[in-house]
Amino acid sequence: MNWLVILAALSGALAVGAGAFGAHGASGQAREWLQTGGQYQLIHAVAALVALRLEARGPAWLFVAGGAIFAGTLYLMALGAPRWLGAITPIGGTLLIAGWLWLAWIGARG
């Protein structure tokens, strides 16, 4: 069983669901949070799968974890959780950026 593939696929499914709920079942700030979280999570679910195809497991883990933290905090706030969770969101973004930089470093090394 490949846990990274499973997590990336579930991340993609959750992202589509959150984006759809944001588009059809939410309004105002909640809609924006759901759509932003869904967009970032979906992009990074695909990026994780591509990284795995390139045999870059480290960046793939950062994409999955970063997407979960970044989007997860936005989803929770959209569902009524305290807004202080927004202070955690940049941690997820930092992991996403680190994943891209690590992937670039792997590419540069050949």
N, C-alpha and C positions, 0 to 999 in steps of 0.2 A: 504494500500500500504506500502510495506517495502522498504524504501529508501536505506537502506544499501545493501539489496539483489540486487536491481536495479543497484546501483552504482558499486557494486562488479562485477556484470555480464557485465556491460558496460566497466568496467576497463579491464576485461578479453578479451572482444572483441577487444578493442583498442590495447591491448598488442599483440594479434595475428596479427592484421593488421600491426602494426609497425614492428614486427619481420619479417613478410613476405616482407614488403617493403624494410627493411634492407637487406634481403637475395637476393632479386631479382631486386630492383630498385635503390639501392644506392651503393656507393663505398667509399673506404678509411675510414676516420674518421667518416663520417656520417653513414656508414654501422655499424661500431662498436657501436656508440651511440644508434642507433635504436635497434640493437640486445640486447645490455645490458639493455636498458630501457624496452624493451619488456619482457625479461626474468624476471627481478625483478618485473615488474608490474603484470605479469601473476601469478607468485608464490604468490604474496601478495593478488591478487584477490581471489585465492583459499583459502589462509590463512584466509581472512576475512569471507568467507563462513563457514569455519570450526569453526572459533571463534563464529560466530552467532549460529551455531549448538550447541556449548558449552555454549550458553547464555552469552557470553563475548562480550558485545556490545562495550565497551571502546576500547579494542584491535582491534576489527573489524574496528572501525572508524580510528584508527591510521594506520592500514594497507591500507585502501582505500586512506586516505589523503596523507600518506607518499609515496605510490606508484604513486599517481598523481603528487606530487611535484618532486620526484626523476626522474621518467621516463619523465614527462612533460618537464622538463628543458632540458633533453637530446634530446628529440624529437624536441624541438624548435631549439636547436643549430644545429641539423642535417638538419633542413630545412632552415638554414641560419641566425637564430637569433644571436645576439652578444654573444661571448664566455664568457662574464662576468656572464651570467646566470649559468655557471658552479659553481659559488660561492654559488648559492642557492641550488644546487643539494644535498649537505650534510645535509641540513635541512630535506629533505625527507628521507634520510637514517637514520637520528637520530630518526625520527618518527617511521620508520619501526623497528628499534632496540627497541625503547620504547614499541611498541606493543608486541614484543616477550617477553620482560621482564615482562610486565604487565600480559601476558597470563601465564608465568611461575609462577608468584606470585599467580594468581588465582588458578592454579593447586596445588601449595604448601599449600594453605589454605584449600584445599579439598572442 
